[in-house]
Amino acid sequence: VPNAFVKGERSMSIDPADEISGTEILADTVVDKNDSKESYHVNKWIKSNLFSGGLDLDKNQKAQIVEKLLSYFDHREERFSDVEGLNIERMSGYFNQISLLWLQNQFPSVRDEIEAKFFNAVSMDTEDGTCLSESDQFLSNLIESKDDGVLVDEYISLHAGQSSLIKIGGEAMRKARKLVLAALVKHSGCSDFSILEARTIKDGRRGKSDRPNNVLMEVWRASQRVMERTIKQKQESGLTFEEVGKSLCQKAELLMDLKPNKYCLAVADSLIIVEEQGFKDWSRTEIGLDVQQDCFKILSEVVEFLICPIQNVNILRNEIFRFTFVSMLRLAGFRSFHSLLHSTNELATNKLPPLTSINLVSAPIIHILNSLREIALANSANYFEVLSNVSPSGSGHYLDGIFGVSSQILGALQSTFDSLYECITQHLSRCTWAGDRDGQIVSLAAWGILVKPEDHAFLNRSGIFRVLQTVLDDARN
């Protein structure tokens, strides 16, 4: 089970014809390869920094994931139908308990939905009861033209101006402009900064005739550029304002659902820090210029996406969902391997003991490197790409083939992979002291992984260099 999930598969020796690879899990969501232009832009943006924040799974997506997971357990009793003297009915109840326990531990993000399926209950939907954060509330007000949103919009528009062409487009273009502006504010890191601007206006510290901050001026001007470019595309394509406005709204709505990436969050923190320093015109200081440059850089990427020729935004949503599902499977695989090698607190309470025999621990380790090799093969288009993206042992990186996934899932993948290889390092050390040469070879082979610059801290934490020195000293003796 762990090996197949790490590879993003369902090839569990149930029925070879029923295998589902990581690229076929949600076959109906894959980009049409015949549309090369659309495919190019989808692949470009799904791998961009802008989409690296990921999307939260909604209720329907969670339900779909649970259905896919539970489909693996269909016909599980058939594997034991040929065993003489085995009571299948009694085993069925046991299978249900073990299946539920395993799914709960390996897929905590959909635990409620899994339990609802097993117990035929209705999953509690808590999404409607969530409260908006202050920044999300401001963005909502900006879209709906009320309260602080309309106050800041009118103030900055007075200085930045608005394109007269928007009036020609009618309500469709006015709605698109509000969504575009909110998306630009959110992903340029200016949400909290705009809230401070609203407070400054309310407190009377800034009058309507006072010039707004250069950063906010540039964000509002960027919205103008997007609208003017959209109108130009309308004139060139012959489409109506409603059609181009709808397409633009869909892109902006996707950005509103998308989480800000780490670069955006860094800019947001920097803007608040320099603003709270109290400098009258910090934008002309050296630090202020650096912050502005970083902000304008990510702002230009948002503008580029909004004017890109992608027509079907749902393809991007589905691709993000697909990558999220694959990453969840891979995370479950690593967690399963880790559970076999090391007893976690949660598993200990359920009386599932860890593997204690050195020989038994070596058995699952053999499959870890095989899983990483499968990842390399699955995410390489051709033989030469395999050679350039794998380690000498042929394994890929544990994050290969995952894009547009939330930092929460990526963080869980990283920490679980780190813990797993710490267990392998400890096993290598135990095998060395016990004189188990076969165990040493297995553990050393598992360390034939692809390492990237960001993994250096992980290598230090694992203690692999110290253990390798012990192995070399033992070999010399």
C-alpha positions in Angstrom: 0.0 0.0 0.0 2.7 2.6 0.9 4.7 2.0 -2.2 1.7 2.4 -4.6 0.5 5.6 -2.8 3.9 7.2 -2.9 3.9 6.7 -6.7 0.4 8.2 -6.8 -1.1 4.9 -7.9 -3.7 2.4 -7.0 -1.7 -0.6 -8.3 -2.2 -2.8 -5.2 -2.2 -6.3 -6.8 -6.0 -6.4 -6.8 -6.6 -6.4 -10.5 -3.9 -5.3 -13.0 -6.6 -3.9 -15.3 -7.8 -1.7 -12.5 -4.6 0.2 -11.9 -4.8 4.0 -11.8 -1.6 5.9 -12.2 -0.9 9.4 -10.8 -1.7 11.0 -14.1 -4.9 9.1 -14.5 -6.5 9.5 -11.1 -8.8 12.2 -12.3 -8.7 11.5 -16.0 -11.6 13.9 -16.8 -9.6 16.8 -15.5 -6.5 16.4 -17.5 -5.7 19.1 -20.1 -6.6 18.2 -23.7 -3.2 17.4 -25.3 -4.6 18.4 -28.7 -5.0 22.0 -27.6 -1.2 22.7 -27.5 -1.7 26.5 -27.0 -4.0 26.1 -24.0 -1.9 23.2 -22.7 1.2 25.4 -22.8 -0.3 28.2 -20.8 -1.9 25.9 -18.3 1.5 24.2 -17.7 3.2 27.5 -17.5 0.9 29.0 -14.8 0.4 25.8 -12.8 4.2 25.8 -12.2 4.5 29.5 -11.6 5.2 31.3 -8.3 1.7 32.9 -8.5 0.0 29.5 -8.1 2.4 28.1 -5.5 0.1 29.1 -2.7 -2.4 26.4 -3.7 -6.2 26.1 -3.2 -8.2 24.9 -0.3 -10.3 21.8 -1.0 -14.0 22.5 -1.0 -16.7 20.1 0.2 -17.3 18.5 -3.2 -13.6 17.9 -3.8 -13.2 16.3 -0.4 -16.1 14.0 -1.1 -14.6 13.1 -4.5 -11.2 12.3 -2.9 -12.9 10.0 -0.3 -14.8 8.2 -3.1 -11.5 7.5 -4.9 -9.8 6.4 -1.7 -12.6 4.0 -0.7 -12.7 2.5 -4.2 -9.4 0.9 -3.4 -11.0 -1.2 -0.6 -13.7 -2.5 -3.0 -13.6 -6.3 -3.3 -10.8 -6.6 -0.7 -12.3 -9.8 0.7 -11.8 -11.5 -2.7 -8.0 -11.6 -2.1 -8.7 -14.2 0.6 -11.5 -16.1 -1.0 -9.2 -19.0 -1.8 -7.9 -19.4 1.7 -9.3 -22.6 3.1 -11.2 -22.4 6.4 -11.2 -18.5 6.5 -14.5 -16.9 7.6 -14.9 -14.1 5.1 -17.8 -12.5 7.0 -15.8 -12.2 10.2 -12.8 -10.9 8.2 -15.0 -8.2 6.6 -15.6 -6.5 10.0 -11.9 -6.7 10.7 -11.1 -5.1 7.3 -13.5 -2.3 8.0 -11.8 -1.4 11.3 -8.3 -1.5 9.9 -9.3 0.4 6.7 -11.0 3.2 8.8 -8.0 3.4 11.2 -5.5 3.6 8.3 -7.4 6.2 6.4 -8.0 8.3 9.5 -4.2 8.4 10.2 -3.0 8.9 6.7 -5.6 11.4 5.4 -6.4 13.7 8.4 -7.5 16.5 6.0 -10.6 14.5 5.0 -11.0 12.5 8.2 -14.6 13.8 8.9 -15.7 12.8 5.4 -14.1 9.3 5.7 -15.9 8.7 9.0 -19.2 9.9 7.6 -18.8 7.4 4.7 -17.9 4.5 7.0 -20.8 5.2 9.5 -23.3 6.4 6.9 -23.5 9.7 8.6 -23.7 13.2 7.2 -20.4 15.1 7.2 -20.6 18.4 9.1 -20.1 21.4 6.9 -18.2 24.0 8.8 -17.4 26.2 5.9 -20.4 28.4 6.2 -19.7 29.3 9.8 -16.2 30.6 9.2 -15.6 34.3 9.8 -13.7 36.4 7.3 -10.3 37.8 8.3 -9.9 41.6 8.3 -8.0 41.5 5.0 -10.6 39.2 3.4 -13.4 41.4 4.6 -11.7 44.4 3.0 -11.3 42.6 -0.3 -15.0 41.7 -0.2 -15.9 45.3 0.5 -13.7 46.3 -2.5 -15.6 44.0 -4.8 -19.0 45.0 -3.4 -18.1 48.8 -3.4 -18.9 49.4 0.3 -17.3 50.6 3.5 -13.5 50.8 3.5 -13.3 49.2 0.1 -15.1 51.9 -1.8 -13.4 54.6 0.4 -9.9 53.5 -0.7 -11.0 52.9 -4.3 -12.5 56.3 -4.8 -9.5 58.0 -3.1 -6.8 56.3 -5.2 -8.9 56.4 -8.4 -9.1 60.2 -7.9 -5.3 60.3 -8.4 -4.6 57.3 -10.6 -7.7 57.8 -12.8 -10.0 55.3 -14.5 -10.1 54.4 -18.2 -13.2 55.9 -19.9 -13.4 52.7 -22.0 -14.7 50.8 -19.0 -17.9 52.8 -19.1 -18.5 51.6 -22.6 -18.4 48.0 -21.5 -21.3 48.5 -19.1 -22.0 46.4 -16.0 -19.9 43.4 -17.2 -16.7 45.4 -17.3 -17.4 47.3 -14.1 -17.8 44.0 -12.3 -14.7 42.6 -13.9 -12.7 45.7 -12.8 -13.7 45.3 -9.2 -12.7 41.6 -9.2 -9.4 42.4 -11.0 -8.6 45.1 -8.5 -9.3 42.9 -5.5 -7.1 40.1 -7.0 -4.3 42.6 -7.7 -4.5 43.9 -4.1 -4.5 40.4 -2.6 -1.6 38.9 -4.6 0.6 42.0 -4.5 0.7 41.8 -0.7 -1.2 45.1 -0.4 -4.4 43.9 1.5 -3.3 44.9 5.0 -1.5 48.0 3.6 -4.8 49.1 2.0 -6.5 48.7 5.4 -3.9 51.0 6.9 -4.6 53.5 4.1 -8.3 53.4 4.9 -7.7 54.1 8.6 -5.4 57.0 7.7 -8.1 58.5 5.5 -10.8 58.0 8.2 -8.6 59.6 10.9 -8.1 62.7 8.8 -4.4 62.2 8.5 -4.7 62.1 4.8 -7.0 64.3 2.7 -8.4 63.6 -0.7 -5.9 66.0 -2.2 -2.9 64.2 -0.7 -1.1 61.9 -3.0 -1.5 58.1 -2.2 1.5 55.9 -1.7 3.3 54.9 -4.8 2.7 51.2 -4.2 -1.0 51.5 -4.1 -1.0 53.9 -7.1 0.8 51.2 -9.1 -1.7 48.6 -8.1 -4.6 50.7 -9.3 -2.8 51.6 -12.5 -2.2 47.9 -13.1 -5.9 47.3 -12.9 -6.3 49.9 -15.6 -3.8 48.2 -17.8 -5.6 44.9 -17.5 -9.0 46.5 -18.4 -7.6 48.4 -21.4 -5.8 45.2 -22.6 -9.0 43.2 -22.2 -11.0 45.8 -24.2 -8.3 45.7 -26.9 -8.6 41.9 -27.1 -12.4 42.3 -27.4 -12.0 44.6 -30.4 -9.5 42.2 -32.0 -11.5 39.0 -31.4 -15.0 40.4 -32.2 -16.4 39.0 -28.9 -18.9 40.9 -26.9 -18.2 42.8 -23.6 -20.2 40.2 -21.7 -18.0 37.4 -23.1 -14.6 39.0 -22.4 -15.9 40.3 -19.1 -17.0 36.8 -18.0 -13.6 35.3 -19.0 -11.7 38.0 -17.0 -14.0 37.5 -14.0 -13.3 33.8 -14.0 -9.5 34.4 -13.9 -9.9 37.0 -11.1 -12.2 34.7 -9.1 -9.6 31.9 -9.4 -7.0 34.4 -8.0 -9.4 35.3 -5.2 -9.7 31.6 -4.2 -5.9 31.1 -4.6 -3.8 31.5 -1.4 -1.1 34.2 -1.5 2.4 32.6 -2.1 5.4 33.1 0.2 6.7 36.0 -1.8 3.4 37.8 -1.5 3.3 37.2 2.2 6.9 38.5 2.6 6.0 41.7 0.7 2.9 42.2 2.8 5.0 42.0 6.0 7.6 44.4 4.6 5.0 47.0 3.7 3.5 47.0 7.1 6.9 47.2 8.8 8.1 50.2 6.8 4.8 51.9 7.1 4.8 51.6 10.9 8.3 53.1 11.1 6.6 56.4 10.7 8.7 57.9 7.9 6.8 60.5 5.9 8.0 59.3 2.5 9.5 55.9 3.1 9.0 54.9 -0.5 12.1 57.0 -1.4 14.4 55.3 1.1 16.7 52.5 0.2 14.6 49.9 2.1 11.4 51.4 0.6 12.7 51.1 -2.9 13.6 47.4 -2.4 10.1 46.7 -1.0 8.5 48.5 -4.0 10.6 46.6 -6.4 9.6 43.2 -4.9 5.9 44.3 -4.9 6.0 45.4 -8.5 7.7 42.2 -9.6 4.9 40.0 -8.2 2.3 42.5 -9.4 3.5 42.2 -13.0 3.1 38.4 -12.8 -0.6 38.8 -11.7 -1.2 41.2 -14.5 0.4 38.8 -17.0 -1.9 36.0 -15.9 -5.1 38.1 -16.1 -4.3 39.0 -19.7 -3.1 35.6 -20.8 -5.1 33.8 -23.5 -6.5 31.0 -21.3 -10.2 30.7 -21.9 -11.2 27.7 -19.7 -10.1 28.6 -16.2 -11.7 25.4 -14.9 -8.8 23.4 -16.4 -6.5 25.2 -14.0 -8.7 24.5 -11.1 -8.9 20.8 -12.0 -5.2 20.6 -12.5 -4.6 22.0 -9.1 -7.1 19.6 -7.6 -5.4 16.7 -9.4 -1.9 17.7 -8.1 -3.3 18.1 -4.6 -4.8 14.6 -4.7 -1.5 13.1 -6.0 0.4 14.9 -3.2 -2.1 13.6 -0.6 -1.5 10.0 -1.9 2.3 10.5 -1.8 2.0 11.9 1.7 -0.1 8.9 2.8 2.6 6.6 1.3 5.4 8.3 3.3 3.3 8.3 6.4 2.6 4.6 6.0 6.3 3.8 5.6 7.0 5.9 8.6 4.3 4.1 10.6 6.0 0.8 9.8 9.4 2.0 10.9 8.4 4.1 13.9 5.5 4.0 16.2 3.8 7.5 16.5 1.9 8.5 19.5 -1.5 8.3 17.7 -0.7 4.8 16.5 0.6 3.7 19.9 -2.8 4.5 21.5 -4.5 2.2 19.0 -2.0 -0.6 20.0 -0.4 -0.9 16.6 3.2 -1.9 17.5 6.3 -0.7 15.6 8.6 -3.1 13.8 11.3 -4.1 16.2 13.3 -6.8 14.4 16.2 -5.4 12.3 15.4 -7.8 9.5 11.7 -6.8 9.4 12.6 -3.1 9.3 14.9 -3.7 6.3 12.0 -5.2 4.3 9.9 -2.0 3.8 13.0 0.2 3.3 13.7 -1.7 0.1 10.5 -0.4 -1.5 11.1 3.3 -0.6 13.8 3.8 -3.2 11.7 1.9 -5.7 8.9 4.4 -5.1 11.2 7.3 -5.7 12.4 5.7 -8.9 8.8 5.4 -10.1 8.3 9.1 -9.3 11.3 10.0 -11.5 9.9 7.9 -14.4 6.4 9.2 -14.1 7.5 12.9 -14.2 10.0 12.7 -17.0 8.9 13.1 -20.6 11.7 11.2 -22.2 14.9 9.2 -21.5 17.2 12.3 -21.5 15.0 14.1 -19.1 15.2 11.1 -16.8 19.0 11.2 -16.9 19.0 14.9 -16.0 16.4 14.8 -13.2 17.4 11.7 -11.2 20.1 10.6 -8.8 22.8 8.1 -9.8 20.5 5.4 -8.3 17.7 6.5 -10.6 15.4 8.0 -7.9 13.6 11.3 -8.3 12.9 14.0 -5.7 10.1 13.4 -3.3 8.4 16.7 -4.5 8.7 16.1 -8.2 5.5 16.4 -10.2 3.7 18.4 -7.6 2.6 22.0 -8.5 0.0 24.5 -7.2 -0.2 22.6 -3.9 -0.8 24.5 -0.6 2.2 25.1 1.7 0.4 23.1 4.4 0.5 19.9 2.3 4.1 20.6 1.1 5.2 21.2 4.6 3.6 17.9 5.8 5.3 16.1 2.9 8.7 17.6 3.8 8.4 16.9 7.5 7.2 13.3 6.9 9.9 12.6 4.4 12.5 14.0 6.8 11.2 11.8 9.7 11.1 8.8 7.4 14.8 9.2 6.5 15.8 9.9 10.0 14.3 6.5 10.8 16.3 5.0 8.0 19.5 6.7 9.3 18.8 5.2 12.7 18.3 1.8 11.2 21.6 2.1 9.4 23.3 2.9 12.7 21.7 0.0 14.4 22.7 -2.4 11.6 26.3 -1.2 11.9 26.5 -1.9 15.6 24.7 -5.2 15.2 27.0 -6.3 12.3 24.0 -6.7 9.9 25.6 -6.2 6.5 22.5 -6.8 4.6 20.6 -4.2 6.6 23.5 -1.8 6.0 23.3 -2.3 2.2 19.5 -1.8 2.2 19.7 1.4 4.2 22.6 2.8 2.2 20.7 2.0 -1.0 17.7 3.9 0.3 19.9 7.0 0.7 20.6 7.1 -3.0 18.2 10.0 -3.4 18.1 13.2 -5.4 19.1 16.1 -3.2 18.4 19.8 -4.0 19.9 22.9 -2.4 16.9 23.4 -0.1 17.5 19.9 1.3 20.8 20.6 2.9 19.2 21.5 6.3 17.4 18.1 6.2 20.7 16.3 5.6 22.2 17.9 8.7 19.2 17.1 10.8 19.2 13.5 9.8 22.7 12.9 11.0 23.6 10.8 8.0 27.2 12.2 7.7 28.0 11.1 11.2 26.5 7.7 10.7 28.3 7.3 7.4 31.6 7.9 9.2 30.7 5.2 11.7 30.0 2.8 8.8 33.3 3.6 7.2 35.2 3.1 10.5 33.4 -0.2 11.0 34.3 -1.3 7.4 38.0 -0.5 8.0 38.1 -2.5 11.2 
